[in-house]
Amino acid sequence: MNEKLQSVIEKINKLRALATSSNPNEAANAAARAAALIDEYQLTEAQLEATENRESPQIADDPILRGKVMPQWKTWLVSGLAEHFGVYSIRQVRRGGEDDIKLTGRARDVEIVRYFYTWLSAEVERLCRANKPPSCGMKWTITYRNGVAAGICAKLKEMKRAEADTRVSTTSAMVYLDSRFALAREVYVKSMAPGHRVTTTKGCYGSDPNAFNQGVRDGKAINLGSQLGSGDPPSAGPRLLR
């Protein structure tokens, strides 16, 4: 790897760290700048993996979400992004307090999930403001947001299937990348206290089918970039990498 590319990777990693900032403007700007660099230089996790030591999955200290009530669309978005990038997400229920959603995975992968979540959650809110009919209330808003998140997650699964169909690489780096989610889940399960169980969250689409379906369409229409090796222009949205 040449010095220029190494410098770009270091800059991207710094921007990823800034994208987890509690300052929403700073986080959004850092996420957008990091995504533009990834898109411009066509970087992939396999390229990074070939030049760095493989990290063991760890449970991140800081939760990506916390609250007594967590909007369904946010939990779906975190879950979809986490699985796409080989990270395991788990909701920790705390009686009488705020619940946490924590991420388990390689530090770099966890950072990627965080900054794409920063960008896409802002995009969900933007689409909601842009498309909400004047006569509709909170029921439409809740259901539409759920739909957009569901559409994004469906698009991520489509991208993963398309990549699997076209990829012919069988290098050890690619095999390792494909196993990241299972490795991360194993690390979390081993850390659990006796008697603790891993459960799945039930879906909740909302009570306005038209709003949900519109949200799904709008979520799928977000420019997430295409599978590895495509040449989207730098002005496109962040390229989701495997």
C-alpha positions as CSV (number, residue, x, y, z in Angstrom):
1,M,0.0,0.0,0.0
2,N,1.5,3.4,-1.0
3,E,1.9,6.2,1.4
4,K,-0.9,8.3,0.0
5,L,-3.5,5.5,0.4
6,Q,-2.3,4.8,3.9
7,S,-2.7,8.5,4.7
8,V,-6.3,8.4,3.3
9,I,-7.1,5.3,5.4
10,E,-5.8,7.0,8.6
11,K,-7.9,10.1,7.8
12,I,-11.0,7.9,7.3
13,N,-10.4,6.3,10.7
14,K,-10.2,9.7,12.3
15,L,-13.4,10.8,10.7
16,R,-15.1,7.6,11.8
17,A,-14.2,8.4,15.4
18,L,-15.6,12.0,15.0
19,A,-18.8,10.5,13.5
20,T,-19.6,9.0,16.9
21,S,-19.5,12.5,18.5
22,S,-22.5,13.6,20.6
23,N,-22.5,16.8,18.6
24,P,-25.0,16.0,15.8
25,N,-23.6,18.5,13.3
26,E,-20.0,17.3,13.8
27,A,-21.0,13.7,13.6
28,A,-23.0,14.1,10.4
29,N,-20.3,16.1,8.7
30,A,-17.6,13.6,9.7
31,A,-19.8,10.7,8.4
32,A,-20.3,12.4,5.1
33,R,-16.6,13.2,4.6
34,A,-15.5,9.7,5.5
35,A,-18.1,8.2,3.1
36,A,-16.9,10.4,0.3
37,L,-13.3,9.3,0.8
38,I,-14.3,5.6,0.8
39,D,-16.3,6.1,-2.3
40,E,-13.6,8.1,-4.1
41,Y,-10.8,5.6,-3.4
42,Q,-13.1,2.5,-3.8
43,L,-11.8,1.1,-0.5
44,T,-13.0,-2.3,0.7
45,E,-12.6,-4.1,4.0
46,A,-10.7,-6.8,2.2
47,Q,-8.1,-4.3,1.1
48,L,-7.7,-3.1,4.7
49,E,-7.6,-6.6,6.0
50,A,-4.7,-7.5,3.8
51,T,-2.5,-4.8,5.4
52,E,-3.5,-5.0,9.0
53,N,-3.6,-7.6,11.8
54,R,-6.9,-9.2,12.3
55,E,-8.7,-8.0,15.3
56,S,-10.6,-10.1,17.8
57,P,-14.3,-9.0,18.3
58,Q,-14.9,-7.0,21.5
59,I,-18.0,-5.7,23.2
60,A,-18.0,-1.9,22.7
61,D,-18.3,0.1,25.9
62,D,-20.5,2.8,24.6
63,P,-24.0,1.8,23.5
64,I,-25.1,3.0,20.0
65,L,-28.7,3.5,21.4
66,R,-30.0,4.1,24.9
67,G,-33.4,4.9,26.2
68,K,-36.5,3.8,28.1
69,V,-38.4,3.8,24.8
70,M,-36.5,3.1,21.6
71,P,-38.2,3.8,18.3
72,Q,-38.6,0.7,16.2
73,W,-37.1,2.2,13.1
74,K,-33.8,3.0,15.0
75,T,-33.5,-0.6,16.3
76,W,-34.1,-2.0,12.8
77,L,-31.6,0.3,11.3
78,V,-28.9,-0.6,13.8
79,S,-29.6,-4.3,13.4
80,G,-29.5,-4.2,9.6
81,L,-26.3,-2.2,9.5
82,A,-24.6,-4.3,12.1
83,E,-25.3,-7.6,10.3
84,H,-24.2,-6.1,7.0
85,F,-20.8,-5.1,8.4
86,G,-20.3,-8.3,10.5
87,V,-21.2,-6.8,13.9
88,Y,-23.5,-8.3,16.5
89,S,-26.1,-6.0,18.1
90,I,-27.9,-6.8,21.3
91,R,-30.5,-5.0,23.3
92,Q,-29.8,-5.1,27.0
93,V,-33.0,-4.7,29.0
94,R,-32.6,-3.0,32.4
95,R,-35.5,-3.0,34.8
96,G,-36.5,0.5,36.0
97,G,-33.9,2.2,33.8
98,E,-32.8,2.9,30.3
99,D,-32.2,0.0,27.9
100,D,-29.0,-0.2,25.9
101,I,-28.2,-1.5,22.4
102,K,-24.5,-2.5,22.3
103,L,-22.3,-3.6,19.5
104,T,-19.9,-6.5,19.5
105,G,-17.3,-6.8,16.7
106,R,-13.9,-5.5,15.5
107,A,-13.3,-1.9,16.5
108,R,-13.2,-0.8,12.8
109,D,-16.4,-2.5,12.0
110,V,-18.2,-1.0,15.0
111,E,-17.0,2.4,13.9
112,I,-18.4,1.8,10.4
113,V,-21.8,0.9,11.8
114,R,-21.8,4.0,14.0
115,Y,-21.1,6.5,11.3
116,F,-23.4,4.9,8.7
117,Y,-26.1,4.9,11.4
118,T,-25.4,8.6,11.9
119,W,-25.8,9.4,8.2
120,L,-28.8,7.1,7.6
121,S,-30.8,8.1,10.7
122,A,-30.5,11.7,9.6
123,E,-31.6,10.6,6.1
124,V,-34.7,8.9,7.6
125,E,-35.7,12.2,9.4
126,R,-35.0,14.2,6.2
127,L,-37.3,12.0,4.1
128,C,-40.0,12.1,6.8
129,R,-40.0,15.9,6.8
130,A,-40.0,16.1,3.0
131,N,-42.8,13.5,2.4
132,K,-45.2,14.0,5.3
133,P,-48.6,15.1,4.0
134,P,-49.9,18.3,5.9
135,S,-53.0,16.5,7.1
136,C,-51.1,13.5,8.7
137,G,-50.1,13.2,12.3
138,M,-47.9,11.1,14.5
139,K,-49.3,7.8,13.3
140,W,-48.1,8.5,9.8
141,T,-44.7,9.6,11.0
142,I,-44.1,6.5,13.1
143,T,-45.2,4.1,10.4
144,Y,-43.3,5.9,7.6
145,R,-40.0,5.9,9.6
146,N,-40.5,2.2,10.2
147,G,-41.0,1.7,6.5
148,V,-37.9,3.6,5.5
149,A,-35.8,1.6,7.9
150,A,-37.3,-1.6,6.6
151,G,-36.5,-0.5,3.0
152,I,-32.9,0.2,3.9
153,C,-32.5,-3.2,5.5
154,A,-34.1,-4.9,2.5
155,K,-31.7,-3.1,0.2
156,L,-28.7,-4.2,2.4
157,K,-29.8,-7.8,2.1
158,E,-30.2,-7.4,-1.7
159,M,-26.7,-6.0,-1.9
160,K,-25.3,-8.9,0.1
161,R,-27.0,-11.4,-2.1
162,A,-25.8,-9.7,-5.3
163,E,-22.2,-9.6,-4.0
164,A,-22.4,-13.3,-3.1
165,D,-23.6,-14.1,-6.6
166,T,-20.8,-12.2,-8.3
167,R,-17.9,-12.6,-6.0
168,V,-15.4,-15.3,-7.0
169,S,-12.6,-14.5,-4.5
170,T,-11.8,-17.2,-2.1
171,T,-8.9,-15.6,-0.3
172,S,-8.5,-16.1,3.4
173,A,-9.2,-12.4,4.0
174,M,-12.6,-12.6,2.3
175,V,-13.5,-15.9,4.2
176,Y,-12.6,-14.2,7.5
177,L,-14.7,-11.1,6.6
178,D,-17.7,-13.3,5.9
179,S,-17.4,-15.0,9.3
180,R,-17.3,-11.7,11.4
181,F,-20.9,-11.8,12.5
182,A,-20.7,-15.3,13.8
183,L,-17.5,-14.6,15.6
184,A,-18.9,-11.4,17.2
185,R,-22.0,-13.2,18.3
186,E,-19.9,-16.0,19.9
187,V,-17.9,-13.4,21.8
188,Y,-21.0,-11.9,23.2
189,V,-22.7,-15.2,24.1
190,K,-19.5,-16.3,26.0
191,S,-19.7,-13.0,28.1
192,M,-23.3,-13.6,29.2
193,A,-24.1,-14.3,32.8
194,P,-25.6,-17.7,33.6
195,G,-29.3,-17.9,32.9
196,H,-29.2,-15.0,30.4
197,R,-30.8,-15.6,27.1
198,V,-30.5,-14.0,23.7
199,T,-34.0,-13.2,22.3
200,T,-35.2,-11.6,19.0
201,T,-37.2,-8.4,18.8
202,K,-40.7,-8.7,17.3
203,G,-41.5,-6.5,14.4
204,C,-44.0,-3.6,14.6
205,Y,-44.9,-2.0,11.3
206,G,-47.3,0.6,12.6
207,S,-50.9,1.3,11.8
208,D,-50.8,3.0,8.4
209,P,-50.0,0.5,5.6
210,N,-49.8,3.2,2.9
211,A,-47.3,5.2,4.9
212,F,-45.2,2.0,5.6
213,N,-45.2,1.0,2.0
214,Q,-44.2,4.5,0.9
215,G,-41.4,4.4,3.4
216,V,-40.1,1.1,2.2
217,R,-40.0,2.4,-1.4
218,D,-38.2,5.6,-0.3
219,G,-35.8,3.6,1.9
220,K,-34.8,1.3,-1.0
221,A,-34.4,4.3,-3.2
222,I,-31.6,5.8,-1.0
223,N,-28.3,5.7,-2.9
224,L,-26.3,3.2,-0.8
225,G,-23.9,2.5,-3.6
226,S,-23.8,-0.9,-5.4
227,Q,-21.8,-4.0,-4.7
228,L,-18.0,-4.1,-4.6
229,G,-16.2,-2.8,-7.6
230,S,-18.9,-0.4,-8.9
231,G,-18.0,3.1,-10.0
232,D,-20.5,5.5,-8.4
233,P,-19.5,9.1,-8.5
234,P,-18.1,10.8,-5.3
235,S,-21.4,12.8,-5.1
236,A,-23.4,9.6,-4.4
237,G,-24.3,8.5,-1.0
238,P,-21.9,6.4,1.2
239,R,-20.8,3.1,-0.3
240,L,-21.7,0.2,2.0
241,L,-18.8,-2.2,2.1
242,R,-18.5,-5.8,3.1
